[in-house]
Amino acid sequence: MIAKNENRLEVKKMDKHFWKWSRNQQQNAEQPVNTGESRDVDESKAAEEYILYLNGTIADESWFEDDITPALFKAELEKVNAPLSVHINSPGGDCVAAAQIYTMLMNHPYDVTVKIDGIAASAASVIAMAGTKVLMSPVSTMMIHNPATAAMGDHTEMEKAIAMLDAVKESIINAYAIKTGLSRKELAKLMDAETWMDAGKAVELGFADGILTRDAEPYHNSAPMLFSQRKADAVLVNKMLGETVSVPIQPLYDRLEALRHQINPL
């Protein structure tokens, strides 16, 4: 999940969308509500279901300080006066874009069903939290981790970057906490560990509400999987440190002496 640096000199406008719309219209249904004249919610008249596909990187060029792309997405979403299904297959991307899309979906007056087709990682996992119902494919995964950025300068600039990342992390935790009911401390630990979840573990922890199945085939997962890259690395390092390795000292000493003479020749 990328947190943009406010000191950017130039922001390139996006020339392609990372989203796509589709529409399903129910047969023998009443006239759709989507007249463009009213946003009153009347579920009995909701004859259409709109589908939003979020594929690939979220705003892979730019969204930060871009007043065109968010406005375009919002204008398209506001035309949807019907239930909405959001299909996500994304490794993440711009946390500013994710936050704004999350808010727009939260404000949608109809049900929003999020379906994770392949992966909802990083910023994409934040968008997923906007669903009134979140469903995962049995072969999909979700990943949460700390936001990251790039910064340069003296220690003051580094401190500013750290403070910015801390603030972004707290805002992301807000979305996770609302959906899961987990404590902020628990969520912070999961983010610190860069946690990968299969569908069963995501449901168990509250990040998802169910697993996509055929109607007649209930899904059973007796062993949900949670994977932490940092924990795996720590286990590997500890194992390596715990093994006794015999290394002859004399060749190392001879090489150090040679280096010392090269640096400080007599």
Secondary structure by P-SEA (a helix, b strand, c coil): cbbbbcccccccccccccbbbbbbbbcccccccccccccccccccccbbbbbbbccccccccccccccaaaaaaaaaaacccbbbbbbbcccccaaaaaaaaaaaaacccbbbbbbcccccaaaaaaaacccbbbbcccbbbbbbbbbbcccccaaaaaaaaaaaaaaaaaaaaaaaacccccaaaaaaaaaabbbbcaaaaaaacccccccccccbbbbbcbbbbbbaaaaaaaaaaaaaabbbbbbaaaaaaaaaaaaaaaccc
